[in-house]
Amino acid sequence: MWYRSDLKARAKTALRVNGYWTAVLVMLVIMVLTGGIGGAGSSGSNLEYRVEQNDPSAFYGQPQPLNSVIGFFIFSVGVLVIGYSIFVATPLLVGKNRFFLEHRERPSTIGRIFAPFTRGYLNVVKTMLLQSIIVFLWALLLIIPGIIKSFQYIFVPYILAENPEIEWRRALDLSRQMTD
């Protein structure tokens, strides 16, 4: 059986021997490139715009062509953000896991976070995208099944970090078995 104190002692030893500042630098790079710590969430701001006028024409005062250009710009930015998230940020998160899996045994370089881009890139993207879609579809049923599925598939990025060419169904099955 594993105890928290043993895990903590092993982690401290690995960081001391293999390089503490390298691990900190990797986390900073991942935070900048993915938009959050570990990419789990974004550090979005809470922006609120309040219109205090009671005149409805204030909302529609802009010329129609300008509204179309603004709408197209917002749509384009949204598509780019989603594309970046799927094709760049997700493989970087798998690469972060690859770095830390190696760093616990021996010193690793920051370049390991880019490992999924060299080997198994399309499989990593496909597997992580399918995992997200499955969790989303389960969350549509009710909130609780979505939470359960997100916990069941929490190890998929680690499985992909160890074996980026594993079949997506096998990665999901392994993660489910690990969490059972």
Secondary structure, DSSP 8 states (H G I E B T S, - for coil): ---HHHHHHHHHHHHHHH-HHHHHHHHHHHHHHHTSGGGSS--------------GGGTT-S-HHHHHHHHHHHHHHHHHHHHHIIIIIHHHHHHHHHHHHHHTTS---GGGGGGGGTSSHHHHHHHHHHHHHHHHHHHHH-HHHHHHHHHHTTTHHHHHHH-TTS-HHHHHHHHHHHH-
